[in-house]
Amino acid sequence: MQDGSATEVQTTCPYCGVGCGVLARTAADGAVTVRGDPDHPANLGKLCSKGAALGETTGLDGRLLAPQIGGRETSWEEALDLVASRFTQTIARYGPNAVAFYVSGQLLTEDYYVANKLMKGFIGSGNIDTNSRLCMASSVAGHRRAFGEDIVPGVYEDLEQADLVVLTGSNLAWCHPILHQRLLQARAARGTKIVVIDPRRTATADVCDLHLAIDPGTDVLLFNGLLAHLARVGVVDQTYVSASTSGFAEAVASASADAPSPEVVAAGCGIAAEDVRAFYEMFAATERSVTVYSQGVNQSAHGTDKVNAIVNCHLATGRIGRPGTGPFSVTGQPNAMGGREVGGLANQLAAHMGFDAPDDIDRVARFWNAPSIARQAGLKAVDLFEAVGDGRVKALWIMGTNPAVSMPDAGRVRSALKACDFLVVSDVTQTDTTRHADVLLPAAGWGEKRGTVTNSERRLSRQRAFMPTAGDARPDWRIVCDVARRMGFGKAFDFDGPAAIFREHAALSAFENVGGRLFDIGALADMTDTDYERLVPRRWPQPTHGTPAGRLLADGRFPTPDGRARLVAVRQEGPALAVGATHPIALNTGRARDQWHTMTRTGRVPRLMSNAPEPVIEIAPVDADRQGLADGDLAHISSRHGFARARVRVSTGQKPGSAFLPMHWSGQFAAHAGAGPLSSPLTDPFSGQPELKHVPVRIHREAVAWTGVLVTRRGIRPTGFVHWSRQPVDGGWVYALCGTETPDQGILLSRQLLEDSRREALVEYTDRRGLTYRAAALDGAGALAEALLVAPPGQLPPSDWLVSLLGSLEPLRPAERMALLSGRSPVPMPVIGRIVCSCFNVGVNQIAASVASGCRSLETVGAGTRAGTNCGSCRSEIRRIIDEARLQAAE
């Protein structure tokens, strides 16, 4: 584990909530390679495309390497002194609720713990919330209503032991690929049936037995209908219901009134009645049933009710706590679960305790020796940024997240950040949010940090450092503790490392806990530092006394006052905002296959950007026809809150009346392409989670008059363009440009991007009509430094050759110099095309050639090209290429 050694280090992937084990190796030259850990029970050696490319994210490009005050680099002492003094002064003048933290599921549990302890325990405010509010808050609220505690009863083995798996609001193939592969392997081995409930036909829906393309927001109606059907046909476990639940009669009565028949459900959900009946009959007939749900359920103004509608069906049938059964919330972030364990949400206390129980407040206060502990919940994310904007919160510290892009109504959030009296941001890299910081603190990144994370099945795993910390960056826990000490709370934050923090976290989970709270890892509270370093993955509970439980709720007892689970009566309600004449399309947002959050890590990896290199909005053919849109057009998308632009992709996978825009695009990678500015800040009344899956928008075509491409070694942020986007390539970046100005104005605007120092070395060409422009510049060694091509729409030459020259760094030959302004290689060169398989960098042209040569199945294409043989998330696209070839052959 020494820096620069060739020893493999066991650590955990920093992406989704699957929590895959990773073996990382650092070579003597600093290059990092990774592979899946075959001994980690979450992934058994597999990695998805993002995980497999982790070694390519550890460079210094874009890294924050020193503290800054007002954009000026400074020492840690000056920066920390300023943060502590400004927070202390603000509290003294305006009270503790005038300050806030906004943190992240990217933090390790130890980081999360000290941040929560500082704000709630010693500053005395509940104003610490997390980007998990945008992710899993509705699951937390639904679990607490049903189980009395934020309990996820499912484990990954349930996907392999179930006879029916229902995936609702979950594009598992793209968002949790390793779990999807485990499910497909079980299907091949034992015939598991798969039902997908999603308005879109996703990669997950391509391999299911039944796809229910319900109208957005009608989940409660569908599952209420299922509960009513189960009661009607007598598929209810009356013994379990009587012994282990309450509220059954009320829940069934509400469901039956809401959804009296499959026909009513079908009409309300916008699907066929026979499909509704098929789903209900399949669920009723299958004892071993698991319902997996994710952001399509949670990210809603009625997300908590959706969660409880799902849970009700499992409680009514007793399908919970046993192998191959249960509702299963899969988290979006690597440590969303860990953040919930330490009370990272504004309405929680640490160790699954809460503000709604005075005994819990007293218990945590005594454990921390914190008499000034917060006595009430703080502001949830949307309310928190509203309070920043109107001046109620005057000092804000943002840790490891990018709310200027990710929050709903992001334009208003940016205005709030600009107006904030004092804004601190600690992060690994420059983001749209760091631009507004008064104090910028460089945090240690993945591969440099030590601590723990908890995945979706409650499994604790270690993240371990295997490379030196970049520049002057520091771990988040240390930054927080250093500020706490300067604020006068030194004794409570006198930790010498993450192991000491973890021991306190574990001890708190067991403190005065005689079984009332299932979250208990007290058995780990006495670990030595050596034990902590050697900690192997394990699921909680890990109680001080008794046997660790691999499966929860098997005994039918719940952490409620009466020991019973609660069925919650819910009713279908319309979306928070309805589509109408002015905004007729319901916009859905979510993940792209190879990207993560706001692309701060994945956006700099060429092979992860090459599958979807620019922002795209998917729209149904009938809606495209109605709006006069075609593939490749630039669309202007507007809502009541803001606007965005993206390229159009007409897709039969989109339900008429709906569209899909990825959530990832930020101002670092495109102009006005983010989903955040479009989204509504309306929230679920129980969870505070905003509605991100149903945003009424209108879409129209932009009249693009010119297009351009800039191939350059420099990373720049263009200004003044109607639209631009960029993708990394070997040796630099490729910028796609376009505008509605006249072509000559577009040429002038684009030419300003060329580096001033190269102007005298430029080779340029402009056609006599002023419609086409081409320029290229070489460096001192004669290698291509940058090239710019501008032309009317549809007339740009391919840029593949120029990109290959940029990456080679070799001096150009005479023939190549002469061909520069054409943009075309002087000799034929193979073009692999857009990357389909990011794991092995296989392009669409290579797959098409394999199919043309006779490979007509996933297996044969995989054998010939390796495409689709790792994480499998590209298989649906490979399948489409195969199907298109068959159709062409049949014509």
Secondary structure by P-SEA (a helix, b strand, c coil): ccccccbbbbbbbcccccbbbbbbbbccccbbbbbccccccccccccccccccccccccccccccccccccccccaaaaaaaaaaaaaaaaaccccccbbbbbcccccaaaaaaaaaaacccccccccccccccccaaaaaaaaaccccccccccccccccccbbbbcccccccccaaaaaaaaaaaaacbbbbbbbccccccccccccccccccccaaaaaaaaaaaaaaaacccaaaaaaccccaaaaaaaaaaaacccaaaaaaaacccaaaaaaaaaaaaaccbbbbbbccccccccaaaaaaaaaaaaaaaacccccccccbbbbbccccaaaaaaacccccccccccccccaaaaaaaaaaaccccccccccccaaaaaaaaaaccccbbbbccccccccccaaaaaaaaaaaccbbbbbccccccccccccbbbbbbcccccccccccccbbbbbbccccccccccccaaaaaaaaaaaaccccccccccaaaaaaaaaaaaaccccccccccccccccccaaaaaacccccccccccccccccccccccccccccbbbbbbbbbbcccccccccccbbbbbbbccccccccccccccccccccccbbbbbbcaaaaaaaccccccbbbbbcccccbbbbbbbcccccccbbbbbccccccccccccccccccccccccccccccccccbbbbbcccccccccccccccccccccbbbbbbccccbbbbbcccccaaaaaaaaaaaccccccccccccccccccbbbbbbbcccccccbbbbbbcccccccaaaaaaaaaacccccaaaaaaccccccccbbbbbcccccccccccaaaaaaaaaaccccaaaaaaacccccccccaaaaaaaaaaaaaaaaac
